[in-house]
Amino acid sequence: HTRFRNVTGVQTCALPILAGESRAAARIEALEFRAATCPAVRAVLDELQRRCIGRALADPAPGGPRDWAREFALPTEKLGRLLHVEDALHSAVAAALK
């Protein structure tokens, strides 16, 4: 059984999940970010989509905004956008765990 969650804000994160033995054991089946953003942040979003598939809801994303900024060599000005990405992802996970 798959559920679909949306979180609105600067970034929108759609998070269908796979039911597991419990919601906490559920894994991410697909992840979609909808955002009007620059190509540099879009590259981070695309990579996060790829990396999050199959991860447990309890640990949805590898690293955090500072890690992503460093890995993609983004300027400090982009950190705020990445914080919004993290917030959207965590909000979607929190909603899925309810």
C-alpha positions as CSV (number, residue, x, y, z in Angstrom):
1,H,0.0,0.0,0.0
2,T,1.5,3.3,-1.0
3,R,0.8,6.7,0.4
4,F,1.5,10.1,-1.2
5,R,2.4,13.1,0.9
6,N,3.0,16.7,-0.1
7,V,4.6,19.4,1.8
8,T,4.4,22.9,0.5
9,G,6.8,25.7,1.0
10,V,9.7,27.0,-0.9
11,Q,10.3,23.3,-2.0
12,T,7.5,20.8,-2.4
13,C,8.4,17.2,-1.5
14,A,6.2,14.4,-2.6
15,L,6.9,11.2,-0.7
16,P,5.2,7.9,-1.6
17,I,6.2,5.3,0.9
18,L,6.2,1.5,1.1
19,A,4.4,0.0,4.0
20,G,6.8,-1.9,6.2
21,E,6.2,-4.0,9.4
22,S,5.7,-0.6,11.0
23,R,5.7,2.9,9.8
24,A,9.1,3.4,11.2
25,A,10.4,0.4,9.2
26,A,8.8,1.7,6.0
27,R,11.2,2.6,3.2
28,I,11.0,5.4,0.6
29,E,9.7,4.1,-2.7
30,A,10.0,7.3,-4.6
31,L,10.8,11.0,-3.9
32,E,9.9,14.0,-6.0
33,F,10.9,17.6,-5.3
34,R,9.0,20.3,-7.2
35,A,10.9,23.5,-7.1
36,A,11.6,26.5,-9.3
37,T,15.3,26.9,-8.5
38,C,18.7,27.4,-10.0
39,P,20.5,24.6,-11.9
40,A,23.0,24.1,-9.0
41,V,20.3,23.4,-6.4
42,R,18.3,21.3,-9.0
43,A,21.4,19.1,-9.3
44,V,21.4,18.5,-5.5
45,L,17.6,17.8,-5.6
46,D,18.1,15.3,-8.4
47,E,20.9,13.5,-6.5
48,L,18.9,13.4,-3.3
49,Q,16.0,11.8,-5.1
50,R,18.4,9.1,-6.3
51,R,20.0,8.6,-2.9
52,C,16.9,8.5,-0.8
53,I,15.2,5.7,-2.7
54,G,15.1,2.6,-0.6
55,R,16.2,4.4,2.6
56,A,14.3,3.9,5.8
57,L,11.9,6.7,6.8
58,A,13.8,6.9,10.1
59,D,17.0,8.0,8.2
60,P,15.7,9.5,4.9
61,A,18.7,11.4,3.6
62,P,22.4,11.0,3.7
63,G,24.1,14.1,5.2
64,G,22.5,17.5,5.5
65,P,22.5,20.9,3.9
66,R,26.2,21.7,4.7
67,D,27.3,18.4,3.4
68,W,25.4,18.8,0.2
69,A,26.7,22.4,-0.3
70,R,30.2,21.1,0.2
71,E,29.8,18.1,-2.1
72,F,28.3,20.2,-4.9
73,A,30.7,23.1,-4.3
74,L,27.7,25.5,-3.8
75,P,28.4,29.0,-2.5
76,T,27.2,29.9,1.0
77,E,24.3,31.9,-0.5
78,K,22.7,28.6,-1.5
79,L,22.7,27.1,2.0
80,G,19.3,28.7,2.8
81,R,17.7,26.9,-0.1
82,L,19.2,23.6,1.0
83,L,17.8,24.2,4.5
84,H,14.3,24.5,2.9
85,V,15.0,21.2,1.0
86,E,15.9,19.5,4.3
87,D,12.8,20.9,6.0
88,A,10.5,19.7,3.2
89,L,12.0,16.2,3.4
90,H,11.7,16.0,7.1
91,S,8.1,17.4,7.1
92,A,7.1,14.8,4.5
93,V,8.7,12.0,6.6
94,A,7.0,13.3,9.8
95,A,3.6,13.3,8.0
96,A,4.2,9.8,6.7
97,L,5.0,8.5,10.2
98,K,1.7,9.8,11.7
